[in-house]
Amino acid sequence: MSHSLSPLRKFVSPEIMFGAGCRHNVGNYAKTFGARKVLIVTDPGVIAAGWVADVEASLQAQAIDYCIYSAVSPNPRVEEVMLGAELYRENHCDVIVAVGGGSPMDCGKGIGIVVAHGRNILEFEGVDTLHVPSPPLILIPTTAGTSADVSQFVIISNQQERMKFSIVSKAAVPDVSLIDPETTLSMDPFLSACTGIDALVHAIEAFVSTGHGPLTDPHALEAMRLINGNLVQMIANPADVALREKIMLGSMQAGLAFSNAILGAVHAMSHSLGGFLDLPHGLCNAVLVEHVVAFNYNSAPDRFKVIAQTLGIDCRGLNHRQIRTRLVEHLIALKRTIGFHETLGLHGVSTSDIPFLSQHAMHDPCILTNPRESSQRDVEVVYGEAL
C-alpha cells in the first residue's frame, strides 16, 4: 500500500430530521419502530416549557402508550439512570424518547444501555464497551449545543466519587434525531451561552484532534463559521427563529465532527471539573478554552491558523506567535460578550484541588486525541492558569 493514502475513516450519525416543527414527527417514528409503550426521558424545565406536551400529543395521535421519567439532574447521575431503567422495565416499554438538553439525552442513552445489558451503568465506562444494541432511541434536543443527539458519547456523573465518566461507542448513537430549532426558544441567555460555547469548543477540538479527517473537517469549519457569526446576535434577539436555526445547525455540524473525530484536553478537563463541582458543562468549557488553545497551538499551528481565519481573524502578514495571541484574544472577547467572566477560583477551585482534577482528566478518553501529548503535570499547569 502506498504511503500517500489517508488512513481509513468511519463516520457514524443517526437518521437526522432538521427543521422548525419536526418534533411533531416523533409519533410517526415511534410507530415505525413498532412502539407499544414509550419511555419519555426529560426534566422539569423541559416539561414546563411545553415541549413534552408536544411529544405526548404526537404519540397520542398514533395511539401509542407512554410514561414519563423526569427525575434528571443538570449533570445526570448514575442512580437516575438506574431508576429510569427500572421504570422502563416495570412498564414494559420498548422505545425511548429523550426530550431536553444534554442531561435528559445522556440519561436516555444510559437507560437504553442498562436495559439492554442488564448491568450497572458504571460498568460501561470507556471506549467500545457496549456489546448489545440498545432499544430504539429517538432524541429531541431543546438546547443548541451538546449534540448528544448525534454523538457516540454518553457522559454520566458519579456524585459518590465527585467525577464524571464517559462512555464512547457507536452503539450509543441514537437511531433518530429530530432537531427542531423552535425548541431552543425556551433557553435563557445563560443556557444559550453555555451550550453555544460548548458547540464552538466541539468544533475547535474536533478540527485539531488527532482523529480529524476529510469526513469531519468540513462539519467542524462550518460549525465554527455559523456559531461565531450568529451566537452573539441570537442571545441578543432571543425570539429570532432564523438565528436559532443557524446556531442549531452549527451545533449539529459540530456534533457530527466531534462524534467522529473525538475531542481534546478542554473536554477531558471540563468533564473532570464538572464532576467535581457539579457545574454546567458549557461553563467549564468556557473557563478552560483559551488556556488549552494556547497550550495546544504549537502542536497544530497550521490548523489553528485555519481556525483563526474561519473565526474572521485577518492573519495576513502575521507569524504563528501573533496568530496564537489574536486567536486567544478573540475567544476571550467572544466569551465576555456572551457573559462569561469566570475563573476557576470564582467557583471555589483551589490549588490543592488541581492534582485530583488532573488525575481524572488524564483518564478521560478525550485526552487521547488532544493534538499535544499531555502529561499530568501539563494538565495541572493549564488548570493553574485557569484559576
Contacts in CASP RR format, 6 or more apart in sequence:
PFRMAT RR
TARGET T0000
AUTHOR 0000-0000-0000
METHOD contacts of the structure
MODEL  1
MSHSLSPLRKFVSPEIMFGAGCRHNVGNYAKTFGARKVLIVTDPGVIAAG
WVADVEASLQAQAIDYCIYSAVSPNPRVEEVMLGAELYRENHCDVIVAVG
GGSPMDCGKGIGIVVAHGRNILEFEGVDTLHVPSPPLILIPTTAGTSADV
SQFVIISNQQERMKFSIVSKAAVPDVSLIDPETTLSMDPFLSACTGIDAL
VHAIEAFVSTGHGPLTDPHALEAMRLINGNLVQMIANPADVALREKIMLG
SMQAGLAFSNAILGAVHAMSHSLGGFLDLPHGLCNAVLVEHVVAFNYNSA
PDRFKVIAQTLGIDCRGLNHRQIRTRLVEHLIALKRTIGFHETLGLHGVS
TSDIPFLSQHAMHDPCILTNPRESSQRDVEVVYGEAL
6 213 0 8 1.000
6 214 0 8 1.000
9 213 0 8 1.000
9 214 0 8 1.000
9 215 0 8 1.000
9 260 0 8 1.000
10 170 0 8 1.000
10 260 0 8 1.000
11 215 0 8 1.000
11 216 0 8 1.000
11 256 0 8 1.000
11 260 0 8 1.000
12 152 0 8 1.000
12 170 0 8 1.000
12 173 0 8 1.000
12 259 0 8 1.000
12 260 0 8 1.000
13 150 0 8 1.000
13 173 0 8 1.000
13 256 0 8 1.000
13 259 0 8 1.000
13 260 0 8 1.000
14 139 0 8 1.000
14 149 0 8 1.000
14 150 0 8 1.000
14 173 0 8 1.000
14 174 0 8 1.000
14 175 0 8 1.000
14 176 0 8 1.000
14 177 0 8 1.000
15 175 0 8 1.000
15 176 0 8 1.000
15 177 0 8 1.000
16 150 0 8 1.000
16 176 0 8 1.000
16 177 0 8 1.000
16 179 0 8 1.000
16 252 0 8 1.000
17 25 0 8 1.000
17 176 0 8 1.000
17 177 0 8 1.000
17 178 0 8 1.000
17 179 0 8 1.000
18 179 0 8 1.000
18 248 0 8 1.000
18 249 0 8 1.000
18 252 0 8 1.000
19 179 0 8 1.000
19 180 0 8 1.000
19 181 0 8 1.000
19 245 0 8 1.000
20 180 0 8 1.000
20 181 0 8 1.000
20 182 0 8 1.000
20 241 0 8 1.000
20 245 0 8 1.000
21 180 0 8 1.000
21 182 0 8 1.000
22 178 0 8 1.000
22 179 0 8 1.000
22 180 0 8 1.000
23 51 0 8 1.000
23 54 0 8 1.000
23 55 0 8 1.000
23 58 0 8 1.000
23 99 0 8 1.000
23 140 0 8 1.000
23 178 0 8 1.000
23 180 0 8 1.000
23 182 0 8 1.000
23 183 0 8 1.000
24 54 0 8 1.000
24 57 0 8 1.000
24 58 0 8 1.000
25 58 0 8 1.000
25 178 0 8 1.000
26 55 0 8 1.000
26 58 0 8 1.000
26 59 0 8 1.000
26 97 0 8 1.000
26 138 0 8 1.000
26 140 0 8 1.000
26 178 0 8 1.000
27 58 0 8 1.000
27 59 0 8 1.000
27 61 0 8 1.000
27 62 0 8 1.000
27 64 0 8 1.000
28 58 0 8 1.000
28 62 0 8 1.000
29 138 0 8 1.000
29 176 0 8 1.000
29 178 0 8 1.000
30 38 0 8 1.000
30 59 0 8 1.000
30 62 0 8 1.000
30 64 0 8 1.000
30 95 0 8 1.000
30 97 0 8 1.000
30 136 0 8 1.000
30 138 0 8 1.000
31 62 0 8 1.000
31 64 0 8 1.000
33 94 0 8 1.000
33 95 0 8 1.000
33 136 0 8 1.000
33 138 0 8 1.000
33 175 0 8 1.000
34 94 0 8 1.000
34 95 0 8 1.000
35 64 0 8 1.000
35 94 0 8 1.000
35 95 0 8 1.000
35 136 0 8 1.000
36 64 0 8 1.000
36 65 0 8 1.000
36 92 0 8 1.000
36 94 0 8 1.000
37 64 0 8 1.000
37 65 0 8 1.000
37 66 0 8 1.000
37 67 0 8 1.000
37 91 0 8 1.000
37 92 0 8 1.000
37 93 0 8 1.000
37 94 0 8 1.000
37 95 0 8 1.000
38 59 0 8 1.000
38 64 0 8 1.000
38 65 0 8 1.000
38 66 0 8 1.000
38 67 0 8 1.000
38 93 0 8 1.000
38 94 0 8 1.000
38 95 0 8 1.000
38 96 0 8 1.000
38 97 0 8 1.000
39 66 0 8 1.000
39 67 0 8 1.000
39 69 0 8 1.000
39 84 0 8 1.000
39 87 0 8 1.000
39 88 0 8 1.000
39 91 0 8 1.000
39 93 0 8 1.000
39 95 0 8 1.000
39 96 0 8 1.000
39 97 0 8 1.000
39 111 0 8 1.000
40 52 0 8 1.000
40 55 0 8 1.000
40 56 0 8 1.000
40 66 0 8 1.000
40 67 0 8 1.000
40 68 0 8 1.000
40 69 0 8 1.000
40 97 0 8 1.000
40 98 0 8 1.000
40 99 0 8 1.000
41 69 0 8 1.000
41 70 0 8 1.000
41 72 0 8 1.000
41 84 0 8 1.000
41 96 0 8 1.000
41 97 0 8 1.000
41 98 0 8 1.000
41 99 0 8 1.000
41 104 0 8 1.000
41 105 0 8 1.000
41 107 0 8 1.000
41 108 0 8 1.000
41 111 0 8 1.000
42 51 0 8 1.000
42 52 0 8 1.000
42 68 0 8 1.000
42 69 0 8 1.000
42 70 0 8 1.000
42 72 0 8 1.000
42 98 0 8 1.000
42 99 0 8 1.000
42 100 0 8 1.000
42 104 0 8 1.000
43 70 0 8 1.000
43 72 0 8 1.000
43 73 0 8 1.000
43 74 0 8 1.000
43 100 0 8 1.000
43 103 0 8 1.000
43 104 0 8 1.000
44 70 0 8 1.000
46 52 0 8 1.000
46 70 0 8 1.000
46 99 0 8 1.000
46 100 0 8 1.000
46 101 0 8 1.000
46 104 0 8 1.000
46 142 0 8 1.000
46 186 0 8 1.000
47 53 0 8 1.000
47 68 0 8 1.000
47 70 0 8 1.000
49 142 0 8 1.000
49 183 0 8 1.000
49 186 0 8 1.000
50 186 0 8 1.000
51 99 0 8 1.000
51 100 0 8 1.000
51 140 0 8 1.000
51 142 0 8 1.000
51 183 0 8 1.000
51 186 0 8 1.000
52 68 0 8 1.000
52 70 0 8 1.000
52 99 0 8 1.000
55 97 0 8 1.000
55 99 0 8 1.000
55 140 0 8 1.000
56 66 0 8 1.000
59 65 0 8 1.000
59 66 0 8 1.000
59 97 0 8 1.000
66 97 0 8 1.000
67 87 0 8 1.000
67 91 0 8 1.000
67 93 0 8 1.000
69 83 0 8 1.000
69 84 0 8 1.000
69 87 0 8 1.000
69 88 0 8 1.000
69 111 0 8 1.000
71 80 0 8 1.000
71 83 0 8 1.000
71 84 0 8 1.000
72 80 0 8 1.000
72 103 0 8 1.000
72 104 0 8 1.000
72 107 0 8 1.000
73 80 0 8 1.000
73 103 0 8 1.000
73 157 0 8 1.000
74 103 0 8 1.000
74 278 0 8 1.000
74 280 0 8 1.000
75 103 0 8 1.000
75 157 0 8 1.000
75 164 0 8 1.000
75 274 0 8 1.000
75 275 0 8 1.000
75 278 0 8 1.000
75 281 0 8 1.000
76 103 0 8 1.000
76 104 0 8 1.000
76 106 0 8 1.000
76 107 0 8 1.000
76 156 0 8 1.000
76 157 0 8 1.000
77 156 0 8 1.000
77 157 0 8 1.000
77 158 0 8 1.000
77 159 0 8 1.000
78 120 0 8 1.000
78 121 0 8 1.000
78 122 0 8 1.000
78 156 0 8 1.000
78 157 0 8 1.000
78 158 0 8 1.000
78 159 0 8 1.000
78 160 0 8 1.000
80 107 0 8 1.000
81 107 0 8 1.000
81 108 0 8 1.000
81 110 0 8 1.000
81 111 0 8 1.000
81 114 0 8 1.000
81 121 0 8 1.000
81 156 0 8 1.000
82 114 0 8 1.000
82 120 0 8 1.000
82 121 0 8 1.000
84 107 0 8 1.000
84 111 0 8 1.000
85 110 0 8 1.000
85 111 0 8 1.000
85 112 0 8 1.000
85 114 0 8 1.000
85 115 0 8 1.000
85 118 0 8 1.000
87 93 0 8 1.000
88 96 0 8 1.000
88 111 0 8 1.000
88 112 0 8 1.000
88 115 0 8 1.000
88 135 0 8 1.000
89 115 0 8 1.000
93 135 0 8 1.000
94 135 0 8 1.000
94 136 0 8 1.000
95 135 0 8 1.000
95 136 0 8 1.000
95 137 0 8 1.000
95 138 0 8 1.000
96 108 0 8 1.000
96 111 0 8 1.000
96 112 0 8 1.000
96 134 0 8 1.000
96 135 0 8 1.000
96 136 0 8 1.000
96 137 0 8 1.000
96 138 0 8 1.000
97 138 0 8 1.000
97 139 0 8 1.000
97 140 0 8 1.000
98 104 0 8 1.000
98 105 0 8 1.000
98 107 0 8 1.000
98 108 0 8 1.000
98 109 0 8 1.000
98 137 0 8 1.000
98 138 0 8 1.000
98 139 0 8 1.000
98 140 0 8 1.000
99 140 0 8 1.000
99 142 0 8 1.000
100 140 0 8 1.000
100 141 0 8 1.000
100 142 0 8 1.000
100 143 0 8 1.000
100 183 0 8 1.000
101 141 0 8 1.000
101 142 0 8 1.000
101 143 0 8 1.000
101 146 0 8 1.000
101 148 0 8 1.000
101 195 0 8 1.000
102 141 0 8 1.000
102 143 0 8 1.000
102 146 0 8 1.000
102 148 0 8 1.000
105 139 0 8 1.000
105 141 0 8 1.000
105 146 0 8 1.000
105 148 0 8 1.000
105 149 0 8 1.000
106 148 0 8 1.000
106 153 0 8 1.000
106 154 0 8 1.000
106 155 0 8 1.000
106 156 0 8 1.000
107 156 0 8 1.000
108 137 0 8 1.000
109 134 0 8 1.000
109 137 0 8 1.000
109 148 0 8 1.000
109 154 0 8 1.000
109 167 0 8 1.000
109 172 0 8 1.000
109 174 0 8 1.000
110 121 0 8 1.000
110 154 0 8 1.000
110 156 0 8 1.000
110 167 0 8 1.000
112 134 0 8 1.000
112 135 0 8 1.000
112 137 0 8 1.000
113 121 0 8 1.000
113 124 0 8 1.000
113 130 0 8 1.000
113 134 0 8 1.000
113 154 0 8 1.000
113 167 0 8 1.000
113 171 0 8 1.000
113 172 0 8 1.000
114 120 0 8 1.000
114 121 0 8 1.000
115 134 0 8 1.000
115 135 0 8 1.000
116 130 0 8 1.000
116 132 0 8 1.000
116 133 0 8 1.000
116 134 0 8 1.000
116 135 0 8 1.000
117 123 0 8 1.000
117 124 0 8 1.000
117 130 0 8 1.000
117 131 0 8 1.000
117 132 0 8 1.000
121 156 0 8 1.000
121 167 0 8 1.000
122 158 0 8 1.000
122 165 0 8 1.000
123 129 0 8 1.000
124 130 0 8 1.000
124 167 0 8 1.000
125 165 0 8 1.000
125 166 0 8 1.000
125 167 0 8 1.000
126 165 0 8 1.000
126 166 0 8 1.000
126 167 0 8 1.000
126 168 0 8 1.000
126 365 0 8 1.000
127 168 0 8 1.000
127 169 0 8 1.000
127 365 0 8 1.000
128 168 0 8 1.000
128 169 0 8 1.000
129 167 0 8 1.000
129 169 0 8 1.000
130 167 0 8 1.000
130 169 0 8 1.000
130 171 0 8 1.000
130 172 0 8 1.000
131 171 0 8 1.000
132 171 0 8 1.000
133 171 0 8 1.000
134 171 0 8 1.000
134 172 0 8 1.000
136 175 0 8 1.000
136 176 0 8 1.000
137 174 0 8 1.000
137 175 0 8 1.000
137 176 0 8 1.000
138 174 0 8 1.000
138 175 0 8 1.000
138 176 0 8 1.000
138 177 0 8 1.000
138 178 0 8 1.000
139 148 0 8 1.000
139 149 0 8 1.000
139 174 0 8 1.000
139 176 0 8 1.000
139 177 0 8 1.000
139 178 0 8 1.000
140 149 0 8 1.000
140 177 0 8 1.000
140 178 0 8 1.000
140 180 0 8 1.000
140 183 0 8 1.000
141 147 0 8 1.000
141 148 0 8 1.000
141 149 0 8 1.000
141 177 0 8 1.000
141 179 0 8 1.000
141 183 0 8 1.000
141 248 0 8 1.000
141 251 0 8 1.000
142 183 0 8 1.000
142 184 0 8 1.000
142 186 0 8 1.000
142 187 0 8 1.000
143 184 0 8 1.000
143 187 0 8 1.000
143 191 0 8 1.000
143 195 0 8 1.000
144 181 0 8 1.000
144 184 0 8 1.000
144 187 0 8 1.000
144 192 0 8 1.000
144 195 0 8 1.000
144 196 0 8 1.000
144 199 0 8 1.000
144 244 0 8 1.000
144 247 0 8 1.000
144 248 0 8 1.000
144 250 0 8 1.000
144 251 0 8 1.000
145 195 0 8 1.000
145 196 0 8 1.000
145 198 0 8 1.000
145 199 0 8 1.000
145 202 0 8 1.000
145 251 0 8 1.000
145 254 0 8 1.000
146 195 0 8 1.000
146 198 0 8 1.000
146 199 0 8 1.000
146 251 0 8 1.000
146 281 0 8 1.000
147 199 0 8 1.000
147 202 0 8 1.000
147 251 0 8 1.000
147 252 0 8 1.000
147 254 0 8 1.000
147 255 0 8 1.000
147 256 0 8 1.000
147 258 0 8 1.000
147 259 0 8 1.000
148 154 0 8 1.000
149 174 0 8 1.000
149 177 0 8 1.000
149 179 0 8 1.000
150 173 0 8 1.000
150 174 0 8 1.000
150 177 0 8 1.000
150 252 0 8 1.000
150 255 0 8 1.000
150 256 0 8 1.000
150 259 0 8 1.000
151 172 0 8 1.000
151 173 0 8 1.000
151 255 0 8 1.000
151 258 0 8 1.000
151 259 0 8 1.000
152 168 0 8 1.000
152 169 0 8 1.000
152 170 0 8 1.000
152 172 0 8 1.000
152 173 0 8 1.000
152 259 0 8 1.000
152 260 0 8 1.000
153 166 0 8 1.000
153 167 0 8 1.000
153 168 0 8 1.000
153 172 0 8 1.000
153 259 0 8 1.000
154 166 0 8 1.000
154 167 0 8 1.000
154 168 0 8 1.000
154 172 0 8 1.000
155 164 0 8 1.000
155 165 0 8 1.000
155 166 0 8 1.000
155 167 0 8 1.000
155 271 0 8 1.000
155 281 0 8 1.000
156 164 0 8 1.000
156 165 0 8 1.000
156 167 0 8 1.000
157 163 0 8 1.000
157 164 0 8 1.000
157 274 0 8 1.000
157 275 0 8 1.000
157 278 0 8 1.000
158 164 0 8 1.000
158 165 0 8 1.000
158 275 0 8 1.000
159 275 0 8 1.000
159 278 0 8 1.000
162 275 0 8 1.000
162 276 0 8 1.000
163 272 0 8 1.000
163 275 0 8 1.000
163 276 0 8 1.000
163 360 0 8 1.000
164 271 0 8 1.000
164 272 0 8 1.000
164 274 0 8 1.000
164 275 0 8 1.000
165 271 0 8 1.000
166 271 0 8 1.000
166 364 0 8 1.000
166 365 0 8 1.000
166 366 0 8 1.000
168 262 0 8 1.000
168 365 0 8 1.000
173 259 0 8 1.000
179 248 0 8 1.000
179 252 0 8 1.000
181 241 0 8 1.000
181 244 0 8 1.000
181 245 0 8 1.000
181 247 0 8 1.000
181 248 0 8 1.000
181 249 0 8 1.000
182 241 0 8 1.000
182 244 0 8 1.000
184 192 0 8 1.000
184 244 0 8 1.000
184 247 0 8 1.000
184 248 0 8 1.000
185 238 0 8 1.000
185 239 0 8 1.000
185 241 0 8 1.000
185 244 0 8 1.000
187 195 0 8 1.000
187 238 0 8 1.000
189 235 0 8 1.000
189 238 0 8 1.000
189 338 0 8 1.000
191 280 0 8 1.000
192 231 0 8 1.000
192 234 0 8 1.000
192 235 0 8 1.000
192 238 0 8 1.000
192 338 0 8 1.000
193 231 0 8 1.000
193 235 0 8 1.000
193 286 0 8 1.000
193 338 0 8 1.000
193 339 0 8 1.000
193 340 0 8 1.000
194 280 0 8 1.000
194 281 0 8 1.000
194 282 0 8 1.000
194 283 0 8 1.000
194 286 0 8 1.000
195 251 0 8 1.000
195 282 0 8 1.000
196 227 0 8 1.000
196 231 0 8 1.000
196 247 0 8 1.000
196 251 0 8 1.000
196 282 0 8 1.000
196 338 0 8 1.000
197 282 0 8 1.000
197 285 0 8 1.000
197 286 0 8 1.000
197 289 0 8 1.000
197 335 0 8 1.000
197 338 0 8 1.000
197 340 0 8 1.000
198 281 0 8 1.000
198 282 0 8 1.000
198 285 0 8 1.000
199 223 0 8 1.000
199 227 0 8 1.000
199 247 0 8 1.000
199 250 0 8 1.000
199 251 0 8 1.000
199 254 0 8 1.000
199 255 0 8 1.000
200 223 0 8 1.000
200 224 0 8 1.000
200 227 0 8 1.000
200 228 0 8 1.000
200 231 0 8 1.000
200 254 0 8 1.000
200 334 0 8 1.000
201 266 0 8 1.000
201 267 0 8 1.000
201 282 0 8 1.000
201 285 0 8 1.000
201 289 0 8 1.000
202 223 0 8 1.000
202 251 0 8 1.000
202 254 0 8 1.000
202 255 0 8 1.000
202 257 0 8 1.000
202 258 0 8 1.000
202 263 0 8 1.000
203 219 0 8 1.000
203 220 0 8 1.000
203 221 0 8 1.000
203 223 0 8 1.000
203 224 0 8 1.000
203 227 0 8 1.000
203 250 0 8 1.000
203 253 0 8 1.000
203 254 0 8 1.000
203 257 0 8 1.000
203 258 0 8 1.000
204 220 0 8 1.000
204 224 0 8 1.000
204 266 0 8 1.000
204 289 0 8 1.000
204 293 0 8 1.000
204 307 0 8 1.000
205 258 0 8 1.000
205 263 0 8 1.000
205 264 0 8 1.000
205 266 0 8 1.000
205 267 0 8 1.000
205 366 0 8 1.000
206 212 0 8 1.000
206 216 0 8 1.000
206 219 0 8 1.000
206 220 0 8 1.000
206 254 0 8 1.000
206 255 0 8 1.000
206 257 0 8 1.000
206 258 0 8 1.000
206 260 0 8 1.000
206 261 0 8 1.000
206 262 0 8 1.000
206 263 0 8 1.000
207 216 0 8 1.000
207 217 0 8 1.000
207 220 0 8 1.000
207 221 0 8 1.000
207 224 0 8 1.000
207 257 0 8 1.000
207 261 0 8 1.000
207 303 0 8 1.000
207 306 0 8 1.000
207 307 0 8 1.000
208 296 0 8 1.000
208 299 0 8 1.000
208 300 0 8 1.000
208 303 0 8 1.000
208 304 0 8 1.000
208 307 0 8 1.000
208 371 0 8 1.000
209 258 0 8 1.000
209 261 0 8 1.000
209 262 0 8 1.000
209 263 0 8 1.000
209 264 0 8 1.000
209 369 0 8 1.000
209 370 0 8 1.000
209 371 0 8 1.000
210 368 0 8 1.000
210 369 0 8 1.000
210 370 0 8 1.000
210 371 0 8 1.000
211 261 0 8 1.000
211 262 0 8 1.000
211 369 0 8 1.000
212 220 0 8 1.000
212 257 0 8 1.000
212 261 0 8 1.000
212 303 0 8 1.000
213 261 0 8 1.000
215 260 0 8 1.000
216 256 0 8 1.000
216 257 0 8 1.000
216 258 0 8 1.000
216 260 0 8 1.000
216 261 0 8 1.000
217 257 0 8 1.000
219 253 0 8 1.000
219 254 0 8 1.000
219 255 0 8 1.000
219 256 0 8 1.000
219 257 0 8 1.000
220 253 0 8 1.000
220 254 0 8 1.000
220 257 0 8 1.000
220 258 0 8 1.000
220 261 0 8 1.000
221 306 0 8 1.000
221 310 0 8 1.000
222 250 0 8 1.000
222 253 0 8 1.000
223 250 0 8 1.000
223 251 0 8 1.000
223 253 0 8 1.000
223 254 0 8 1.000
223 255 0 8 1.000
223 257 0 8 1.000
224 254 0 8 1.000
224 307 0 8 1.000
224 310 0 8 1.000
224 311 0 8 1.000
225 310 0 8 1.000
226 246 0 8 1.000
226 247 0 8 1.000
226 249 0 8 1.000
226 250 0 8 1.000
226 253 0 8 1.000
227 247 0 8 1.000
227 250 0 8 1.000
227 251 0 8 1.000
227 254 0 8 1.000
228 310 0 8 1.000
228 311 0 8 1.000
228 312 0 8 1.000
228 334 0 8 1.000
229 246 0 8 1.000
230 243 0 8 1.000
230 246 0 8 1.000
230 247 0 8 1.000
231 247 0 8 1.000
231 334 0 8 1.000
231 338 0 8 1.000
232 334 0 8 1.000
232 337 0 8 1.000
232 338 0 8 1.000
233 240 0 8 1.000
233 243 0 8 1.000
234 240 0 8 1.000
234 243 0 8 1.000
234 244 0 8 1.000
234 246 0 8 1.000
234 247 0 8 1.000
235 338 0 8 1.000
237 243 0 8 1.000
261 369 0 8 1.000
262 365 0 8 1.000
262 366 0 8 1.000
262 368 0 8 1.000
262 369 0 8 1.000
263 366 0 8 1.000
263 369 0 8 1.000
264 292 0 8 1.000
264 366 0 8 1.000
264 367 0 8 1.000
264 369 0 8 1.000
264 370 0 8 1.000
264 371 0 8 1.000
265 292 0 8 1.000
265 295 0 8 1.000
265 296 0 8 1.000
265 361 0 8 1.000
265 366 0 8 1.000
265 367 0 8 1.000
265 370 0 8 1.000
265 372 0 8 1.000
265 374 0 8 1.000
265 379 0 8 1.000
265 382 0 8 1.000
266 285 0 8 1.000
266 288 0 8 1.000
266 289 0 8 1.000
266 292 0 8 1.000
267 285 0 8 1.000
267 364 0 8 1.000
267 366 0 8 1.000
268 361 0 8 1.000
268 362 0 8 1.000
268 364 0 8 1.000
268 365 0 8 1.000
268 366 0 8 1.000
268 367 0 8 1.000
268 370 0 8 1.000
268 379 0 8 1.000
269 284 0 8 1.000
269 288 0 8 1.000
269 292 0 8 1.000
269 357 0 8 1.000
269 358 0 8 1.000
269 361 0 8 1.000
269 379 0 8 1.000
269 382 0 8 1.000
269 383 0 8 1.000
270 281 0 8 1.000
270 282 0 8 1.000
270 284 0 8 1.000
270 285 0 8 1.000
270 288 0 8 1.000
271 281 0 8 1.000
271 284 0 8 1.000
271 360 0 8 1.000
271 361 0 8 1.000
271 364 0 8 1.000
271 366 0 8 1.000
272 357 0 8 1.000
272 358 0 8 1.000
272 360 0 8 1.000
272 361 0 8 1.000
272 364 0 8 1.000
273 279 0 8 1.000
273 284 0 8 1.000
273 287 0 8 1.000
273 288 0 8 1.000
273 344 0 8 1.000
273 349 0 8 1.000
273 357 0 8 1.000
274 281 0 8 1.000
274 284 0 8 1.000
276 349 0 8 1.000
276 353 0 8 1.000
276 356 0 8 1.000
276 357 0 8 1.000
276 360 0 8 1.000
277 347 0 8 1.000
277 348 0 8 1.000
277 349 0 8 1.000
279 347 0 8 1.000
283 340 0 8 1.000
283 342 0 8 1.000
286 335 0 8 1.000
286 340 0 8 1.000
286 342 0 8 1.000
287 340 0 8 1.000
287 342 0 8 1.000
287 343 0 8 1.000
287 344 0 8 1.000
287 347 0 8 1.000
287 386 0 8 1.000
288 382 0 8 1.000
288 386 0 8 1.000
289 331 0 8 1.000
289 335 0 8 1.000
290 328 0 8 1.000
290 331 0 8 1.000
290 332 0 8 1.000
290 335 0 8 1.000
291 382 0 8 1.000
291 385 0 8 1.000
291 386 0 8 1.000
292 382 0 8 1.000
293 304 0 8 1.000
293 324 0 8 1.000
293 327 0 8 1.000
293 328 0 8 1.000
293 331 0 8 1.000
294 324 0 8 1.000
294 328 0 8 1.000
295 372 0 8 1.000
295 374 0 8 1.000
295 378 0 8 1.000
295 381 0 8 1.000
295 382 0 8 1.000
296 304 0 8 1.000
296 370 0 8 1.000
296 371 0 8 1.000
296 372 0 8 1.000
297 304 0 8 1.000
297 320 0 8 1.000
297 324 0 8 1.000
297 327 0 8 1.000
298 320 0 8 1.000
298 324 0 8 1.000
298 372 0 8 1.000
299 371 0 8 1.000
299 372 0 8 1.000
300 371 0 8 1.000
300 372 0 8 1.000
301 320 0 8 1.000
301 323 0 8 1.000
301 324 0 8 1.000
303 371 0 8 1.000
304 320 0 8 1.000
304 323 0 8 1.000
304 324 0 8 1.000
304 327 0 8 1.000
305 315 0 8 1.000
305 320 0 8 1.000
305 323 0 8 1.000
307 327 0 8 1.000
308 315 0 8 1.000
308 323 0 8 1.000
308 326 0 8 1.000
308 327 0 8 1.000
308 330 0 8 1.000
309 315 0 8 1.000
311 327 0 8 1.000
311 330 0 8 1.000
312 330 0 8 1.000
313 323 0 8 1.000
313 326 0 8 1.000
313 327 0 8 1.000
313 330 0 8 1.000
315 323 0 8 1.000
315 326 0 8 1.000
318 326 0 8 1.000
335 341 0 8 1.000
343 386 0 8 1.000
343 387 0 8 1.000
344 383 0 8 1.000
344 384 0 8 1.000
344 386 0 8 1.000
344 387 0 8 1.000
345 387 0 8 1.000
349 357 0 8 1.000
349 383 0 8 1.000
349 387 0 8 1.000
351 384 0 8 1.000
351 387 0 8 1.000
354 380 0 8 1.000
354 383 0 8 1.000
354 384 0 8 1.000
355 376 0 8 1.000
355 380 0 8 1.000
357 379 0 8 1.000
357 383 0 8 1.000
358 376 0 8 1.000
358 379 0 8 1.000
358 380 0 8 1.000
358 383 0 8 1.000
359 376 0 8 1.000
361 367 0 8 1.000
361 379 0 8 1.000
362 374 0 8 1.000
362 376 0 8 1.000
362 379 0 8 1.000
367 374 0 8 1.000
367 379 0 8 1.000
372 378 0 8 1.000
END
